[in-house]
């Protein structure tokens, strides 16, 4: 864990009498495990643990992974205290991340004792979701339908994407109830997206099959996992970053095999009568409606607290508008950098003004920018033997992902949020 010597270290001064190191270690490991469970990046988690320990006049050395957290609490004239917590399930839950941030603020400012803070952290798992189950089922449909419009589809493609998103949302609901189903969620979801696209071209000649398939699959592609993994590597969290990139790789393989299985079924099914011509896409007003719908869907999907739903929509609008303006005149990587920079500056400014975690305002906008479709199509082309096209799209995915990470880093340098989360 750590090699620092308590005897030789200069210890931070505590605001009040220190807790016992064992009590602090128990609190830190539970807070750390909760942050891992709700999607906090490892480099931010480690900063939070260090800051909390310094408030108590001690030092904490932590090592966070997507599957757990290890920590070592060091106090003057006391032996080190070690703790470890294993995390088996994790998700992106901005509502609970915001609650943990509020608990951290109350404890650090001495409004509540640490024991009460620990009890509140433990109660988060049993807390009710901020949105009812029917709305959480509809949210994936709104995201997928909006994505079809972003990809140049028309109203028919939007409707088919929404159907695909609704069916994928049902598989997520089944996965929450039956854990074994969750293991096959990506594979089944990809098959659903491909089969809905197949059905669409039989219902309407000339439907944009690839747009419909990607609109459904985009819910499953690990774009945020990939981008977060790159950010972890940039921040020298090599093990955590490599783990997230491997998770993204395995998920992409599941998606490609799911689509491949659906294509295999088509050999025994009727072929479409007409290949779609390129679509011009819908007009600007429809695009704006799609952005608002996607922002609402993302707010529900990530459990954004209801009072911050408008900020989620605004985050999506910032990312989309900058991407649209810059992308018309610059390469995809440049547009990704500019959009990421704009979204993160917006998020950091709100985080400073409202005293909330920057992730709360950043994630909805960043999700619309992640290079998910690049990764999925590159893997699909490699599986079909189209090596040159697949490699080119794969390189584009890495460039876009790197540009997004650079946008985050530059934004933090220009306008650093006061909050650690």
N, C-alpha and C positions, 0 to 999 in steps of 0.2 A: 504494500500500500504506500506508505510514506516513509521517508528516511530522515525527516527532520527530528532534531533532538530537542525535547522540551527544556533541557537545561541550558541550551545555547540560544534558544529562540527569544525574540523580543515579543512579549505577549500583548495583544490589544487590551485596552482598558474596558471593563464592563461598566455599563451605566448604573447598575445596581449590583447587589450581592450575587455572585455566580451560583448557578445550579450545580448539582453534582454532575460530573461528566457522563455517568451512566444514564441519567435522566435526559440530558441533552442528546446523547447518542440515540436513545430510543425515539425521541421526537424527530430528529433529523432523518433517520432511516425510514420512518413512516411517511414523512413529507416527501422524501426523495422517491420512494416507491409510488406514491400517489402521482407525483409529477410525471414519472415514466409512464404510468398507466394511462394518463390523460394526454400524452403526446408532446411533452416538453422536450426540446432538444437537449442532448447531454451536456453541451458546453454551458448552456444557461442554467441547467439544473445544478451543476457543480458550483457555479457562481453563487446561487441562492444558498446552498449549504454552507459555503465559506462565509457568506455575509451573516447568516444567522449565528454561526459559532462565534464570530468576532463580537457580536452584540453581547455575548455572555463572557467575554474575556478569554476565550479559548480559540483553538485552531482546529479546523476539520479538513482532512484530506479525503477526497471522494473520488470514486471511479464509477461512472455511470455507463450503462449499456442499455440497449432497447429491451433487454430481458431482465434487468435487475440493477441494483446499486450496492456498492461496497463503500464503507467509510471508516475513518479512523479519527477519533476525537482525542486531541492532545491538550492537556492542562498542566500548568506548572506543578512540579513535584508530585505528579500522579502518573501511574502507568497508563499507556495508551488504551483506549476503549474501542474495540472493534465491533462493527455491526454489518450485517448483510441481509438484503431482502430480495427474494426472487419474484419476478413479475411474469405471469404466464399469459396474460391478455392485455392488450393496449389498444387505444383508439385516440382519435383527435376529438376532445371534448372541451371546447372553449369555456363553457359554463362552469365546469368544475375547476378548470385552471384559474378562472377568475375568482372563484370562491377560495381556493388555496391561497391566492395572492392576498385576498382580504384577511384571511386568517394570519398570514405572515405579517401583514401590516399591524394588526391588532396586538400580536405578541411582541413585535419589535418595538412598538410605541408604548408598551406596558399597559394597554387598556384591558387586557385579559391575561391571566397567568398561562404559562406554557401548558400546564395540564389540561386546561379548558381548550386551548388551541388543538392539542392532540386529540381530544374527544371530538372536536368538530371535524378534523381531518378524517377520523375513522367513520364518522356519520355520512360522509359524502357518498360512499358506495351505495347506501340504502336510500339516498335522496331521490325524489321523483324527477323524471325528465322534464325540462321546461316546456315541451310541446307534446300534445296528445299523439297517441300512436297513429291515428289516421293521417295526421299532417306529416308525420315522419315517413309514412309510406308514399305520400304524394311528392315529397321533396325530390327524390331521385328522378321522378318523371319530369319535374320542372327543369332540373339541371340538364337532363338528357335532351329534352325537347329544345331548350335554348341552345345547346351545343350544336344541334343539327342546323340551326339558323346561322350560327357563327361559322360553320363549315361550308356555307353556301347553299344549303338546302332550302326548299320552299315549305309551305304550310303542310303539305302531305308528309314530307320528311320529318317535319317537326312533330306531327301527330304520331308517326311511327316511332320516332325516338322516345317520345313520352310513354308509349306503350311498353317499349323495351325497358325504360327506366323503372316503370311501375312493377314489371315482372321481376327485375333485379332487386328492387326494394323488398319484394315479397321473399326472395331468397335470403336477404339479410335478416328479415324478421324471423324466418325459420332457423337461421343460424344462431340467433340469440336464444332461441328456445331449445334447440338440439345442437350441441357443440359439434357432433360428428358431421352435420350438414355443413358447418362453417368451413371445414377442411376442404370441401369441394366447391366452396362458394365462387371462387374465381373461374374455375373450369365451367361450372354450370352457367354462370352469368355470361361468359363469352359465348357459349352455345346458344343461349337465349337471344343475345344480340344478333348473332349470325342468322338464326332461324327467322327472327322477326324481319330482318332485311330481305331474306329469301321470299317470305310471304308477301312483303310489300311490292316487290317487282312483279309478282303474279296478280296482285290486286290492281295494280296500276302500271301500265306499260310506260317505260321511260323514267321510273322512279330512280333516284340516285342511291343505289344499293350501298356503295361504300360510305356515303354520308350517314345513312341510317345505322349501319353496323358500328361505325366509329362513335356515333352519338351515344349508343348504349355502352360500348366498351370503355368510353372515356370515364365512366363512373368507377371502373375497376382498375384502370392503369395506375401504377404506383408513382405518379409524377411527383407528388409531394415527398414521398419516401426517397426517391432518387435525388431530388434537390436538397432535402435535409441531409442526406448522406454526403453530398458534396460539401455542404456547409460545415459538417462535422470534420471532414478531412482538412478543410481550409483552417479551421480552428484547432488543428493538431489533435483532435480526438480520433486517432487512427482506427482503433478497434471498433468503436461505435459507428464511425462512418463506413468502414468496410462491411460491417454487419447490415447496415441499412441498404447499402448498394446490393449486397447479395440477396436481401429480402426482395428488393425491386426486381432483380434478375429472375428469381424463382417465380414471382407473381407474373411477370411477362411470359415466361414459359408456359404457365398454366393457362393464360389467356390465349396464347397462340395454339396450344393443343386443343383448347375448347372450340375455337373457330375451325381448326382442322377437322375435328370430329364432326361438326355440323356440315362442313363441306363434303365430308365422306358420305354422310347420309343423303346428300343431294344426288348421288349417282343413281339412286333408286327412285328419285322424285322428278317430276317434270322440270325441264329447263325453262328459263324465262324467254319470252318471245322477242324481246327487244332490249338492246343495250342502251343505257341512259346516255343522253348527250350532256355535255357540261352545263351546269346551272349558273345563271347569273347571280342568284341570291336575291334576298328580299331587300326592300328599300330601308333607308336609315331609320324611319320610325319603328319598323318591326325589329330592327337590331336593338334599338333602345328598350323596347318592351322585353326582348329576350334577356338583356343585361339585368333589368330589374327582376325578372322572374328567376334568373340564375342566382342573383344576390339573395333573394328570399329563400330559394331552395338551399343554398349553401349555409345560410344562417340557421335554418332548421337542422340541416344535416350535421353541422358542427356544434349544435346546441348553444348557439350564441344567446346570451341573456336577452329577453324580449326588449328591454330598454335600449339595447344597442343594435337592433335590427336595421335601423336606418343607416348606421355607420357601416354595416356589412354591405348594404346596397351601394353606398357611396364608394367603398373600397373596390367593389367590382366595376363601378363606372370609371374610376380613376385608371385602373389597369387596362380596361377595354379601350377607353378613349385614347390614351397615350400609345397603346399598341397599334391602334388603327391609324393614327396620324403618322407615327414614325415608321410603321411597317410599310406604308405606301411608298416610302422614299428610301428605305434602308434595308439591309439584310435582316433576316430573322433574329440573329444574335444581337444586333444593335437595338432592334425593337424590344427584345426581351430585357436587355439591360436598362433601357430608358423606362420601360413600364415597371420593372421591379424597383428601380430607384424612386419613381413617383409614388408607388403604393407604399413603400417603406417610409418615405418622408412623411406621407399623410398619416401612417400608423404611428410613427414616433411622435409627431406633433400632437395627435390626440392622446397618446399615452402620457405625454408630459402635462397636457392641459387637464386631463380627467383623472390622472393618477391610477390608471388601469394598465394591465399588461399590453404590450405592443402587439403580441400575437392575436389578440382579440380583434384588432382592426386590420391586421396585415393578412391573415390567412385567407379570408374570402376573396380578396383581390388577387393574391398570389396563385390561388388554385386555378383561376382562369388562364394563367400564364404558363403553367408547368408543361414540360415537353412530353406529355403523355402520348399523343397521337404519333409523334416521331418514333418513340420507342416501340410502340405496338406495330406500326407498319414496317419498321425495319426488321423486326423479328419475323413477321409474316413473310416478307420477301426473302429472307435467308432460308426459311423453311421450304419455300417454293423453289429454291435454287437460284433465285435472282440475286447473286452475290454482290454485284456492283451496286445495284440500287439499294439493297439492304444495308451495305456498308456505308453508303453515302448518307442515308437517313440516320443511321446509328451515330455517325460523326456529328451530324446536325443536332441530334438529341444532346450529345455531350456539350457541344458549343452553346446551345440554348440554355441548358442547365447551368453551365459555368457562368454565363452572362447574368442569369437570375441571381446567383450567389454573389457575384461582384456588385450587383445593384444593391443587395442587402448590406454588404460591407461598407460601400461608399455612403449609403444613407446613414448608417450608424456612426460613421466618422463625421459626417456633416451635421447631423442632428441626433445625438445619442439620447435615447429615452432614459428617464430617471429610474424607471422600473427595471429590475433584473429579468423578469419574465417577459 
